[in-house]
Amino acid sequence: MQAPSSDSDGSPRATQVRLVRLLGGFRALRVRNYRLYWFGQLVSMTGSWVQVTAQALLVLQLTNSPLAIGLVATFQFLPVMLLSLFGGVIADRVPRYRMILITQTIAMALATIFGSLVFFGLIQLWQIYLLAMIQGVVNALDTPVRQAFAVELVGREDRPNAVALNSIVFNGSRIIGPALAGLLIGPLGIAAMLYLNAASFLAVLLGLLRMDVSQIVQGPRRPARVFSELREGLAYTWRTPEILLVMILIGAIGTFGYNFSVTLPLIGGFVLHTDPASYGMLGAFLGLGSLAAAVANAYMGSFTPRRMIIAAAAFSILLGSLATTSTFAVAVALLFALGFAGISFTTAANTVIQLRVPDDLRGRVSSLYFMLFAGSTPIGGLLIGGAASLFGVPKALLLCATLCLIGVGAAVAYQRSISHLPQAGQAPA
């Protein structure tokens, strides 16, 4: 009889191999600076999702209007549409570490002001619009810098894993934030949620201050005019087929599909008629599916254009399916699947950007990605809010899903017109 191999299931060696493979999905956290930044972002973004949930409920309490919810998104993301390309130029020209310290401090101050207006009973709808617009300006300048900074903290071999771990932060916070808000808004009130978000920024600020700045290396920046640098980033995107494919898809899905700050309040308030706790569960299940996809993607070695297109198509179909239900259990199941498909798509798209684009162009190309993904929300937010007011929430969702599918079809047609599309984003051996 042959002796059992030391690698058989249950042996110490087999257990060790499985543990190494498990931890391999989090290998970028070996870098101390990235680890500090990652945990700080997890806390801060959880606070941001708490505020998003509380803000939506506040607008519903003040107006009970689908259009008002759409207008909040329009005011918040209009600066992103107008300014994010310039934010990309800034990301490629200024010290990113210092810029993030400034923008995160401003965001903390804005959340404190918002909370104080609600706490003292002074809040009015126009003030929400104004604060949303100022926050949008901060996001337009901050997001391209943060995207470029995060992958700059690790070596090139860890960048695919860092992108996946960033998705875990975004989607883990999307679970915790809405669920936490749903549990706490009842006993503590909306103002407390806004103050909680303000306090959460301390985590990322303290993480930044504890970093070893000597280990942060930003490539040399040659002097150039702003519009010349913008043209350079846009020209690179246009002449690089794989990047242009990403932009076609992200433009369609970002404009018509990724409007959850509008769609979730409309579904909760006008279709499912949820209370604060149940409304928080809608965001939590969307985030749970997103987190499951982010963890799965952390262990994937490559992200191909085909996988990206399939995920975008699945997202569009699931969004259309969500328009057909008025049952809470079915809705949360669809939101879980929608979150999984959405993050599978965005992680693949973002990984292509972070790996394919040269270091000196990454900020500008990332800003174009962000502009199409989030800056297009004024269009999508107004569309779904206006359509929901005229035709009802289900028909508005179905319209957006159809437009997403048209965008996927355009991307497929473009891909077929290219003879040989390289597959960037493949992990190094």
C-alpha positions as CSV (number, residue, x, y, z in Angstrom):
1,M,0.0,0.0,0.0
2,Q,1.3,3.4,-0.9
3,A,1.8,5.8,1.9
4,P,-0.3,9.0,1.8
5,S,1.3,11.9,0.2
6,S,2.3,14.8,2.4
7,D,0.3,17.0,-0.1
8,S,-2.9,15.1,0.4
9,D,-6.0,16.9,1.7
10,G,-5.8,17.5,5.4
11,S,-2.0,17.2,5.7
12,P,-0.1,20.2,7.1
13,R,1.5,20.9,3.7
14,A,-1.8,20.9,1.9
15,T,-3.3,23.2,4.6
16,Q,-0.3,25.5,4.2
17,V,-0.7,25.6,0.4
18,R,-4.4,26.5,0.7
19,L,-3.6,29.2,3.3
20,V,-0.9,30.7,0.9
21,R,-3.4,30.7,-1.9
22,L,-6.1,32.3,0.3
23,L,-3.7,35.1,1.5
24,G,-2.5,35.6,-2.1
25,G,-5.8,37.4,-2.8
26,F,-4.7,40.1,-0.4
27,R,-1.0,40.2,-1.3
28,A,-0.9,44.0,-2.0
29,L,-1.6,44.6,1.8
30,R,2.0,43.5,2.5
31,V,3.0,47.0,1.5
32,R,2.6,49.1,4.7
33,N,1.7,52.4,3.0
34,Y,-0.9,50.7,0.9
35,R,-2.3,48.9,4.0
36,L,-2.7,52.1,5.9
37,Y,-4.4,53.7,2.9
38,W,-6.7,50.7,2.3
39,F,-8.0,50.5,5.9
40,G,-8.4,54.3,6.0
41,Q,-10.4,54.2,2.8
42,L,-12.6,51.4,4.1
43,V,-13.7,53.4,7.2
44,S,-14.1,56.7,5.2
45,M,-16.1,55.2,2.4
46,T,-18.3,53.4,4.9
47,G,-19.1,56.8,6.3
48,S,-19.8,58.2,2.9
49,W,-22.3,55.4,2.2
50,V,-24.0,56.2,5.5
51,Q,-24.4,59.8,4.3
52,V,-25.7,58.8,0.9
53,T,-28.4,56.7,2.5
54,A,-29.3,59.4,5.0
55,Q,-29.3,62.1,2.4
56,A,-31.7,60.1,0.1
57,L,-34.1,59.6,3.0
58,L,-33.9,63.3,4.0
59,V,-34.8,64.4,0.4
60,L,-37.7,62.0,0.4
61,Q,-38.9,63.4,3.7
62,L,-38.6,67.0,2.5
63,T,-40.2,66.5,-1.0
64,N,-41.5,63.0,-1.7
65,S,-40.5,63.7,-5.3
66,P,-38.6,61.4,-7.7
67,L,-37.4,64.5,-9.6
68,A,-35.8,66.0,-6.5
69,I,-33.8,62.9,-5.9
70,G,-32.6,63.0,-9.5
71,L,-31.7,66.7,-9.1
72,V,-29.5,66.0,-6.1
73,A,-27.5,63.5,-8.2
74,T,-27.4,66.0,-11.0
75,F,-26.0,68.8,-8.8
76,Q,-23.5,66.4,-7.2
77,F,-22.1,64.9,-10.4
78,L,-22.4,67.9,-12.8
79,P,-19.0,69.2,-11.5
80,V,-17.5,65.8,-12.1
81,M,-18.7,65.9,-15.7
82,L,-17.3,69.4,-16.2
83,L,-14.1,69.2,-14.1
84,S,-12.8,65.7,-13.8
85,L,-10.6,65.9,-16.9
86,F,-8.8,68.8,-15.3
87,G,-8.6,66.8,-12.1
88,G,-6.7,64.2,-14.2
89,V,-4.2,66.8,-15.3
90,I,-3.8,67.8,-11.7
91,A,-3.3,64.2,-10.7
92,D,-0.4,64.0,-13.2
93,R,1.2,67.3,-12.1
94,V,0.9,67.8,-8.3
95,P,2.1,65.7,-5.4
96,R,-0.8,63.3,-5.0
97,Y,-0.2,62.6,-1.3
98,R,-0.6,66.3,-0.4
99,M,-3.6,66.8,-2.7
100,I,-5.5,63.9,-1.0
101,L,-4.8,65.4,2.4
102,I,-6.4,68.7,1.2
103,T,-9.4,67.2,-0.5
104,Q,-10.3,64.8,2.3
105,T,-10.1,67.6,4.9
106,I,-12.5,69.7,2.8
107,A,-14.9,66.7,2.5
108,M,-14.8,66.3,6.3
109,A,-15.7,70.0,6.7
110,L,-18.6,69.7,4.2
111,A,-20.1,66.7,6.1
112,T,-19.8,68.6,9.4
113,I,-21.7,71.6,7.9
114,F,-24.4,69.3,6.5
115,G,-24.9,67.6,9.8
116,S,-25.1,70.9,11.7
117,L,-27.7,72.3,9.3
118,V,-29.9,69.2,9.9
119,F,-29.2,69.0,13.7
120,F,-30.3,72.6,14.2
121,G,-33.4,72.3,12.0
122,L,-32.1,74.7,9.4
123,I,-31.8,72.4,6.4
124,Q,-33.6,73.3,3.2
125,L,-33.6,71.6,-0.2
126,W,-31.5,74.3,-1.9
127,Q,-28.9,73.8,0.8
128,I,-28.7,70.1,-0.1
129,Y,-28.3,71.0,-3.7
130,L,-25.5,73.5,-2.9
131,L,-23.6,71.1,-0.6
132,A,-24.0,68.3,-3.2
133,M,-22.5,70.6,-5.9
134,I,-19.5,71.6,-3.7
135,Q,-18.9,67.9,-2.8
136,G,-19.0,67.2,-6.6
137,V,-16.2,69.7,-7.2
138,V,-14.1,68.1,-4.5
139,N,-14.8,64.6,-6.0
140,A,-13.9,65.8,-9.5
141,L,-10.5,66.8,-8.2
142,D,-10.0,64.1,-5.6
143,T,-11.0,60.9,-7.4
144,P,-8.5,60.8,-10.3
145,V,-5.8,61.6,-7.7
146,R,-6.8,58.8,-5.4
147,Q,-7.1,56.3,-8.2
148,A,-3.6,57.0,-9.4
149,F,-2.2,57.2,-5.9
150,A,-3.5,53.9,-4.7
151,V,-1.8,51.8,-7.4
152,E,1.3,54.0,-7.1
153,L,1.8,52.7,-3.5
154,V,2.5,49.1,-4.8
155,G,4.8,47.6,-7.4
156,R,3.5,46.9,-10.9
157,E,3.2,43.2,-10.2
158,D,0.7,43.9,-7.4
159,R,-1.4,46.4,-9.3
160,P,-4.1,44.0,-10.5
161,N,-4.5,42.8,-6.9
162,A,-4.5,46.4,-5.6
163,V,-7.3,47.3,-8.1
164,A,-9.3,44.3,-6.8
165,L,-8.7,45.2,-3.2
166,N,-9.9,48.8,-3.9
167,S,-13.1,47.2,-5.2
168,I,-13.4,45.3,-1.9
169,V,-13.1,48.6,0.0
170,F,-15.8,50.3,-2.2
171,N,-18.2,47.4,-2.0
172,G,-17.5,46.3,1.6
173,S,-18.4,49.9,2.6
174,R,-21.5,49.7,0.4
175,I,-22.7,46.8,2.6
176,I,-21.8,48.2,6.0
177,G,-22.8,51.9,5.3
178,P,-26.4,51.5,4.2
179,A,-27.1,48.7,6.7
180,L,-25.6,50.8,9.5
181,A,-27.6,53.8,8.4
182,G,-30.8,51.8,8.3
183,L,-30.2,50.5,11.8
184,L,-29.2,53.9,13.3
185,I,-31.3,56.5,11.6
186,G,-34.4,55.5,13.6
187,P,-32.9,55.9,17.1
188,L,-30.2,58.6,16.4
189,G,-31.6,60.6,13.5
190,I,-30.2,61.8,10.2
191,A,-27.9,64.5,11.6
192,A,-26.0,61.8,13.6
193,M,-25.4,59.9,10.4
194,L,-23.9,63.0,8.8
195,Y,-21.6,63.6,11.8
196,L,-20.6,60.0,11.6
197,N,-19.5,60.5,8.0
198,A,-17.5,63.6,9.0
199,A,-15.7,61.6,11.8
200,S,-14.9,58.7,9.3
201,F,-12.6,61.0,7.3
202,L,-10.2,61.0,10.3
203,A,-9.3,57.3,9.5
204,V,-7.9,58.1,6.0
205,L,-6.3,61.3,7.2
206,L,-4.5,59.5,10.1
207,G,-3.5,56.7,7.7
208,L,-1.9,59.2,5.3
209,L,-0.1,61.0,8.2
210,R,1.4,57.6,9.4
211,M,2.8,56.7,5.9
212,D,6.5,56.6,5.1
213,V,6.5,59.4,2.5
214,S,10.0,58.5,1.4
215,Q,8.5,55.3,-0.1
216,I,6.0,57.2,-2.2
217,V,7.5,57.7,-5.6
218,Q,5.7,59.8,-8.2
219,G,7.2,59.8,-11.6
220,P,8.8,62.9,-13.0
221,R,6.3,65.5,-14.5
222,R,7.4,67.5,-17.4
223,P,6.0,71.1,-17.7
224,A,3.3,71.5,-20.2
225,R,0.1,73.5,-20.8
226,V,-3.1,72.2,-19.3
227,F,-5.0,71.9,-22.7
228,S,-1.9,70.3,-24.3
229,E,-1.9,67.6,-21.5
230,L,-5.7,67.1,-21.9
231,R,-5.2,66.5,-25.7
232,E,-2.4,64.1,-25.0
233,G,-4.6,62.0,-22.7
234,L,-7.6,62.0,-25.1
235,A,-5.4,61.2,-28.1
236,Y,-3.9,58.2,-26.3
237,T,-7.4,56.9,-25.4
238,W,-8.6,57.4,-29.0
239,R,-5.6,55.6,-30.6
240,T,-5.5,52.7,-28.1
241,P,-8.3,50.2,-29.1
242,E,-8.5,48.4,-25.8
243,I,-8.8,51.6,-23.8
244,L,-11.4,53.0,-26.2
245,L,-13.4,49.8,-25.8
246,V,-13.5,50.3,-22.0
247,M,-14.6,53.9,-22.5
248,I,-17.5,52.9,-24.8
249,L,-18.8,50.5,-22.2
250,I,-18.2,52.7,-19.2
251,G,-20.0,55.6,-20.9
252,A,-23.1,53.5,-21.5
253,I,-23.2,51.7,-18.1
254,G,-22.1,54.7,-16.1
255,T,-24.7,57.0,-17.7
256,F,-27.7,54.8,-17.7
257,G,-27.0,52.0,-15.2
258,Y,-24.8,53.1,-12.4
259,N,-27.3,55.6,-10.9
260,F,-27.9,53.8,-7.6
261,S,-28.0,57.1,-5.6
262,V,-31.2,57.7,-7.6
263,T,-32.6,54.3,-8.4
264,L,-32.5,52.8,-4.9
265,P,-34.5,55.7,-3.2
266,L,-37.0,55.4,-6.1
267,I,-37.3,51.7,-5.7
268,G,-37.5,51.8,-1.9
269,G,-39.8,54.8,-1.8
270,F,-42.2,54.3,-4.7
271,V,-42.2,50.6,-5.5
272,L,-41.4,48.7,-2.3
273,H,-42.5,51.4,0.2
274,T,-39.7,50.5,2.6
275,D,-39.0,51.8,6.1
276,P,-35.4,53.1,6.9
277,A,-34.2,49.6,8.0
278,S,-35.5,47.9,4.9
279,Y,-34.2,50.6,2.6
280,G,-30.8,50.1,4.2
281,M,-31.1,46.4,3.3
282,L,-31.5,47.3,-0.4
283,G,-28.1,49.0,-0.4
284,A,-26.6,46.3,1.7
285,F,-27.6,43.4,-0.7
286,L,-26.3,45.4,-3.7
287,G,-23.1,45.9,-1.8
288,L,-23.0,42.2,-0.7
289,G,-23.1,41.0,-4.3
290,S,-20.5,43.6,-5.2
291,L,-18.2,42.5,-2.4
292,A,-18.6,38.8,-3.5
293,A,-17.5,39.8,-7.0
294,A,-14.6,41.9,-5.7
295,V,-13.3,39.0,-3.6
296,A,-13.6,36.6,-6.5
297,N,-11.8,39.1,-8.8
298,A,-9.0,39.4,-6.3
299,Y,-8.1,35.8,-7.1
300,M,-8.4,36.1,-10.9
301,G,-5.2,36.3,-12.9
302,S,-6.6,38.1,-16.0
303,F,-9.4,40.3,-17.1
304,T,-10.2,39.9,-20.8
305,P,-12.3,42.2,-23.0
306,R,-14.7,39.3,-23.5
307,R,-15.3,38.9,-19.8
308,M,-15.8,42.6,-19.4
309,I,-18.4,42.7,-22.2
310,I,-20.3,39.6,-20.7
311,A,-20.4,41.3,-17.3
312,A,-21.7,44.5,-18.8
313,A,-24.5,42.6,-20.7
314,A,-25.4,40.7,-17.6
315,F,-25.7,44.0,-15.6
316,S,-28.0,45.5,-18.2
317,I,-30.3,42.4,-18.3
318,L,-30.5,42.3,-14.5
319,L,-31.3,46.0,-14.3
320,G,-34.2,45.4,-16.7
321,S,-35.3,42.4,-14.5
322,L,-35.4,44.7,-11.5
323,A,-38.0,46.8,-13.2
324,T,-40.4,43.9,-13.3
325,T,-40.7,43.2,-9.5
326,S,-42.5,44.7,-6.6
327,T,-41.6,42.0,-4.1
328,F,-38.9,42.8,-1.5
329,A,-37.3,39.3,-1.5
330,V,-37.0,39.2,-5.3
331,A,-35.7,42.8,-5.4
332,V,-32.9,42.1,-3.0
333,A,-31.9,38.9,-4.8
334,L,-31.7,40.8,-8.1
335,L,-29.7,43.6,-6.4
336,F,-27.2,41.0,-5.2
337,A,-26.8,39.7,-8.7
338,L,-26.7,43.2,-10.1
339,G,-23.9,44.1,-7.7
340,F,-21.9,41.0,-8.7
341,A,-22.2,41.7,-12.4
342,G,-21.5,45.4,-12.0
343,I,-18.3,45.0,-10.0
344,S,-17.1,42.2,-12.3
345,F,-17.4,44.7,-15.1
346,T,-15.9,47.7,-13.4
347,T,-13.0,45.7,-11.9
348,A,-12.1,44.4,-15.3
349,A,-12.4,47.8,-16.9
350,N,-10.4,49.6,-14.2
351,T,-7.7,46.9,-14.2
352,V,-7.2,47.4,-18.0
353,I,-6.8,51.2,-17.3
354,Q,-4.3,50.8,-14.5
355,L,-2.1,48.2,-16.2
356,R,-2.3,49.3,-19.8
357,V,-1.9,53.1,-19.4
358,P,1.7,54.5,-18.9
359,D,2.4,56.1,-15.5
360,D,2.6,59.6,-16.8
361,L,-0.8,59.4,-18.5
362,R,-2.7,57.4,-15.9
363,G,-4.2,60.3,-14.0
364,R,-5.6,61.8,-17.2
365,V,-7.0,58.6,-18.6
366,S,-8.4,57.7,-15.1
367,S,-10.1,61.1,-15.0
368,L,-11.8,60.4,-18.4
369,Y,-12.9,57.0,-17.0
370,F,-14.3,58.7,-13.9
371,M,-16.0,61.4,-16.0
372,L,-17.8,58.8,-18.1
373,F,-18.6,56.6,-15.1
374,A,-19.8,59.2,-12.6
375,G,-19.7,62.5,-14.4
376,S,-22.5,61.3,-16.7
377,T,-24.8,60.9,-13.7
378,P,-26.4,64.3,-14.3
379,I,-27.7,62.9,-17.6
380,G,-28.8,59.5,-16.2
381,G,-30.1,61.0,-12.9
382,L,-32.2,63.5,-14.7
383,L,-33.4,60.9,-17.2
384,I,-34.5,58.4,-14.6
385,G,-35.9,61.0,-12.2
386,G,-37.9,62.7,-15.0
387,A,-39.0,59.4,-16.6
388,A,-40.1,58.1,-13.2
389,S,-42.2,61.2,-12.6
390,L,-43.9,60.9,-16.0
391,F,-44.2,57.1,-16.5
392,G,-43.4,55.5,-13.1
393,V,-40.3,53.9,-11.7
394,P,-40.5,50.5,-13.4
395,K,-40.7,52.0,-16.9
396,A,-37.9,54.3,-16.1
397,L,-35.7,51.4,-15.0
398,L,-36.6,49.5,-18.2
399,L,-35.6,52.4,-20.3
400,C,-32.2,52.7,-18.7
401,A,-31.6,49.0,-19.0
402,T,-32.4,49.2,-22.7
403,L,-30.0,52.1,-23.2
404,C,-27.3,50.1,-21.4
405,L,-27.8,47.1,-23.7
406,I,-27.5,49.5,-26.7
407,G,-24.1,50.6,-25.4
408,V,-23.0,47.0,-25.0
409,G,-24.1,46.3,-28.6
410,A,-22.0,49.3,-29.8
411,A,-19.0,47.9,-27.8
412,V,-19.4,44.5,-29.4
413,A,-19.6,46.0,-32.9
414,Y,-16.4,48.1,-32.2
415,Q,-14.5,45.0,-30.9
416,R,-15.4,43.1,-34.0
417,S,-14.1,45.9,-36.2
418,I,-10.7,45.4,-34.6
419,S,-8.6,42.6,-36.1
420,H,-6.4,41.8,-33.0
421,L,-7.3,43.3,-29.6
422,P,-4.5,42.8,-27.1
423,Q,-5.5,41.5,-23.7
424,A,-4.1,43.9,-21.1
425,G,-4.6,43.3,-17.5
426,Q,-3.1,39.8,-17.4
427,A,-1.2,39.2,-14.2
428,P,2.5,38.6,-14.5
429,A,3.7,35.1,-14.2
